[in-house]
Amino acid sequence: MSVAQARDAEASGELVLIDIRTPGEWAASGVPDVAVPIDIRSRYFLSHIAHLKREQPERLIGFIYATGGRSAHVAKHLDDAGLHGIVDVAAGVHGRPGSWLAQGLPVKRPK
C-alpha cells in the first residue's frame, strides 16, 4: 500500500496506521500525522497489535517503518502466524521515492 493510500484508508476508517519505528526515529523525523506510534522493540508490541485487531476486527492495520523493508517483514510474519489484516506501507516514512516525507505529507512531533 502506498503512503497516500494508507492516509486515505485511515481517513475513511478502513485502516489503523502504526509507525513501528523507535522513539529516537520518531523524534528525528516526526510521526505521520494519522499514525499511532508503537515501538516495534517494545515487549508489549504484539499485545498492542492483537488488542487493536480484537477491538476493531474490520479495520486493516498498516505498518510503516523508515524505508518499508522491516514493516513488510513484520506484516508477513504476523500474517503467517495467523494475525491477518496487516498491510505494509511500502515506501516508509523517509529515504525512498514515494515515502511519507518525499510526498510532503504532514507529520506530528511525538510527546
BELSUL-V304346 format. One record per residue. RES is the residue in one letter. SS is DSSP state (H for helix, E for strand, - for the rest). PHI is phi in whole degrees, -180 to 180 (* if undefined). NEAR is the number of other ideal C-beta (glycine too) atoms within 10 Angstrom. Layout:
BEGIN
res=RES ss=SS phi=PHI near=NEAR
res=RES ss=SS phi=PHI near=NEAR
END
This chain:
BEGIN
res=M ss=- phi=* near=20
res=S ss=- phi=-77 near=14
res=V ss=H phi=-65 near=25
res=A ss=H phi=-66 near=14
res=Q ss=H phi=-63 near=15
res=A ss=H phi=-64 near=27
res=R ss=H phi=-64 near=23
res=D ss=H phi=-65 near=14
res=A ss=H phi=-66 near=20
res=E ss=H phi=-68 near=20
res=A ss=H phi=-62 near=11
res=S ss=- phi=-88 near=8
res=G ss=- phi=87 near=10
res=E ss=- phi=-82 near=14
res=L ss=E phi=-141 near=23
res=V ss=E phi=-107 near=20
res=L ss=E phi=-93 near=25
res=I ss=E phi=-123 near=26
res=D ss=E phi=-86 near=30
res=I ss=- phi=-97 near=25
res=R ss=- phi=-77 near=27
res=T ss=- phi=-96 near=16
res=P ss=H phi=-55 near=12
res=G ss=H phi=-64 near=8
res=E ss=H phi=-70 near=19
res=W ss=H phi=-62 near=21
res=A ss=H phi=-66 near=12
res=A ss=H phi=-70 near=12
res=S ss=H phi=-123 near=17
res=G ss=- phi=87 near=19
res=V ss=E phi=-110 near=23
res=P ss=E phi=-48 near=26
res=D ss=- phi=-57 near=13
res=V ss=- phi=-104 near=20
res=A ss=E phi=-96 near=26
res=V ss=E phi=-100 near=15
res=P ss=E phi=-83 near=17
res=I ss=- phi=-133 near=16
res=D ss=- phi=-62 near=17
res=I ss=- phi=-61 near=17
res=R ss=- phi=-85 near=9
res=S ss=- phi=-64 near=13
res=R ss=- phi=-68 near=7
res=Y ss=- phi=-99 near=10
res=F ss=H phi=-53 near=15
res=L ss=H phi=-63 near=13
res=S ss=H phi=-68 near=10
res=H ss=H phi=-62 near=14
res=I ss=H phi=-66 near=21
res=A ss=H phi=-61 near=12
res=H ss=H phi=-63 near=11
res=L ss=H phi=-59 near=18
res=K ss=H phi=-67 near=19
res=R ss=H phi=-68 near=8
res=E ss=H phi=-73 near=9
res=Q ss=- phi=-137 near=14
res=P ss=- phi=-63 near=9
res=E ss=- phi=-79 near=8
res=R ss=- phi=-91 near=16
res=L ss=E phi=-74 near=18
res=I ss=E phi=-115 near=20
res=G ss=E phi=-108 near=29
res=F ss=E phi=-99 near=28
res=I ss=E phi=-126 near=27
res=Y ss=- phi=-129 near=25
res=A ss=- phi=-59 near=20
res=T ss=- phi=-124 near=16
res=G ss=- phi=98 near=21
res=G ss=H phi=-64 near=14
res=R ss=H phi=-70 near=16
res=S ss=H phi=-65 near=26
res=A ss=H phi=-65 near=17
res=H ss=H phi=-63 near=13
res=V ss=H phi=-65 near=19
res=A ss=H phi=-61 near=22
res=K ss=H phi=-66 near=12
res=H ss=H phi=-60 near=11
res=L ss=H phi=-68 near=19
res=D ss=H phi=-62 near=13
res=D ss=H phi=-62 near=9
res=A ss=- phi=-84 near=9
res=G ss=- phi=100 near=6
res=L ss=- phi=-98 near=15
res=H ss=- phi=-94 near=12
res=G ss=- phi=85 near=18
res=I ss=E phi=-109 near=20
res=V ss=E phi=-125 near=20
res=D ss=E phi=-96 near=21
res=V ss=- phi=-95 near=31
res=A ss=- phi=-61 near=20
res=A ss=- phi=-80 near=23
res=G ss=- phi=78 near=26
res=V ss=- phi=-83 near=29
res=H ss=- phi=-153 near=17
res=G ss=- phi=89 near=15
res=R ss=- phi=-139 near=17
res=P ss=- phi=-59 near=7
res=G ss=- phi=88 near=13
res=S ss=- phi=-71 near=21
res=W ss=- phi=-54 near=29
res=L ss=- phi=-71 near=18
res=A ss=- phi=-64 near=15
res=Q ss=- phi=-82 near=13
res=G ss=- phi=73 near=6
res=L ss=- phi=-77 near=16
res=P ss=- phi=-72 near=11
res=V ss=E phi=-126 near=18
res=K ss=E phi=-120 near=13
res=R ss=- phi=-86 near=9
res=P ss=- phi=-68 near=12
res=K ss=- phi=-82 near=6
END
